[in-house]
Amino acid sequence: MKRNEYDVIIVGGGITGAGTARDCAMRGLKVLLIERHDIATGATGRNHGLLHSGARYAVTDQESASECIRENMILRRIASHCVDETDGFFITLPEDDLNYQAKFVESCLAAGIDAQIVDPKEALRMEPSMNPDLIGAVKVPDGSVDPFRLCAANMLDAKLHGAQVLLYTEVTGFIKSGDRIQGVRTYNHQTRKCAEYYANITVNAAGIWGQHIAELADVKIGMFPAKGALLIFAHRVNGIVINRCRKPANADILVPGDTVCIIGTTSTKIPFEECDGVRVTPDEVNLLIEEGAKLAPALASTRILRAYAGVRPLVSADNDPSGRNISRGIVCLDHETRDGLKGFVTITGGKLMTYRLMAEMVTDLVCRKLSIDKTCETATTPLPGAGGKSFREVAERFWENPTTVQKAAAGRLGTAVGRFQAADSVDQSLICECEEVSVGEINSAIERMDVSGLTDLRRRTRVGMGTCQGELCGCRAAGLLAKAHGCADRARTDLKDFMTERWKGMYPIGWGDALREAEYTQWVYKHVLGV
Amino acid sequence: MKFDTVIIGGGLAGLTAGISLQETGRKVAIVSAGQNSMHFFSGNFEDAGPAKERTAALFAAAGVRMSALEGVLLMPMGTFRQASLTLEDVTVFPDEHVAEKALIVNFTGFHDFYGTFLAEALEKRGTTCRIRFVRLPEMEHLRLSPSEMRSVNIARAMDEHWEKVVADIRILHKDEDLILLPQVFGLKDASVLDKIRTALPARVAFIGTMPPSVPGIRTQMLLRRRFELLGGTFLMGDEVTSAALHEGVVSSITTRNLDTVRLFADHFILASGGFFSKGLVSTPTQVYEPLFGLDIDYPEDRNAWYDADFFADQPYMDYGVRTDAQLHAMKDGEPMKNLFAVGSVLGNTRREDYGTAAGLAIRTAFAVADIIKGGNV
């Protein structure tokens, strides 16, 4: 096989693409993954980070619900360092119908979800941030999951199994011979070079952008872009996920994650052309705060860090204008049987929770087409970094008395944190004080994890995700990148892009302390640092 | 307690007005919350305009040494800015070709000073650069905590150990005609800067770091000391809790620390700063001045408060307290009789008349002090 020939090319560096690359590589295929931006830049990095128990879908979609709970249990094992086992409540408020609760519990149990009715007073004792007016509570095995970490771990493992990854590389067209896709044409946005890569099978795992990729191959997939807006609060208000026990609606899930919590989402149909530049409107912000405060009243007075929005890659099935009644189900299309186009398959629909199952389904299809008889092992093989009981336990394996910085790194990297064992005091010094990210961790990410800029670095280390939103750590990390890449001009331009990207999520919530922080940051960058 | 003037805010504007009034023997109190914009000051007044000489004189009397050279500053991220009046340890170059060869010296593990950016900027302009690091055993204790290698902590260590660093730099130095150092020297006493210049074998330039700003903090301490030596009352770490207003006149205020003791004065000066300093407060629907409820012009539609470009001039920075031509603060469309507003609480739009933020602070402070001194209220 030539240098630019592969068994399979995967288009898309979100969680589905990363999971598929891992699965294919583990089954011995020669894999190339191509991503237009960075890992986790689409819907993967723009959701709640909810480890769904499936309860949310139990009443409306039993199939999705049972997929969720199975994958939920698998992720706790294979990605323990990405998962926080918080549990979740579905609460009934006075304006909700308490009769829904019985149907909800029954549906959960039918899907295999351990749903237990808890006395409202007891529930409030377990999660004191909840609305004290609640009249019903059901406990389910929800949790939270760090989608950036999960995606990076899949990508890393795919590479450890021999997969190649091309970031900032866009598929511009397909190489076709008769009724067969033979490969892709690409354009690298960093090197500004075009290239061609060949494979027996190309997997379209581009999420909502899969519609466009399909068009390049002359097949049609009708996507249903549904924008969902979310808010990040500056404190972890709740320790347990809080949901509303009713038919899914706006802003009815509050998920704790690391040091913050996230409320969402809205659901608005948007034209396909707007998928690339979604913004959160003041109306959406108002709605999220208003509805969020019904779940946890403290949200009304808690500082907001940022607003962001993602686009669900739903495949349109009916004419429901809200997009809520479309199944979140997995769609795996063999374009050979569907459209008479060989060598091309699409994996879409689904959700973060079911990424592994989606990867398994499409890898099964790829293997069938290539007549390869290998079974999937991703449900039982832990991802790099998984396997520790808790971040404390992991940190104590490597350090006698771990510092908070070492514990934070263990939380992010799991058992893979061991490579900092010999780090000296200079490596331990902090770049990002909000998220406790050290010099050593950043340098290691730059060396090992395909970091070309600050925003890439943020997705892999959480630099700039904390309260200050990058005002101090942005510069410090830019200094390290300038040194690592030997180019200060590039680092400075990159710093500008990074701050612009941070600001995009700040100005929709730009009042109170957030505006104070912004004024300070804008002052420092302009007048003190002279950026 | 009765004063001639009570000033709310102990930053550049408040201190300038306070010193200016106190110099003529008036009884002035400054209520200061603590940290202020001086802690993030680049040391460059950019354009002090007609107040340049008067500013230099007021600062000189306080022991703050200024440089009135026209030229350019090398900023921390490797860009150049115009300068006409700066603090003395902010190095001004006559033009952008600063040297033939430069030695850039940093402390190992100090991430708030960017040698790489400076070197690239200088090399583009024909200066050959070397970056070297020094590491003192006397500073190693700072590393015990991962967040202690910051400008002010290093500056505290340097007050004691600067001679050891100078000795290390003398060893590192080859034939460079310029040595670049971070601004972490002379926190307590700026005369150390001269001693460093004398002891090193090449011209020395001090370049800014990430905040906090060591020159800014030193300047704030000197100005405060000057104000107190002149007899002023500086209420540190205190904040105004209420104000008594009647028919356009402020008669007294209360503060958190003084509890029930009212501060009476003939004049009040609001120098409470912008949003960061809480001189202005924003909510999802409003921008307001929290102490007196003064008039502020801003659009109701929150979308109009921001520019999507982080580095553009942000509309929200323009919002500030409305005043008449003599800087009397306006409330309900009428000028207050004895309440003036100076500095950043006026908002950015006023900077067109007064230069940059530092220029605005100093010039409005002088203007109000003159009005009060002239009795022309």
Interface residues (C-beta under 8 A of the other chain):
Chain A: P282 V285 N286 T403 V405 S425 V426 Q428 S429 L430 I431 E433 E436 S438 V439 L472 C475 R476 A478 G479 L480 A482 K483 C487 A488 D489 A491 R492 L495 K496 M499 T500 R502 W503 K504 Y507 G510 W511 G512 L515 R516 E517 A518 E519 Y520 Q522 W523 V524 Y525 K526 H527 V528 L529 G530 V531
Chain B: S37 F40 F41 S42 L73 M75 P76 M77 G78 T79 F80 R81 T108 G109 H111 D112 Y114 T116 F117 A119 E120 A121 E140 R143 L144 P146 S147 M149 G208 M210 P211 S213 G274 F275 F276 K278 V281 S282 T283 P284 R302 N303 W305 Y306 A308 D309 F310 F311 Q314 Y316 M317 T356 A357
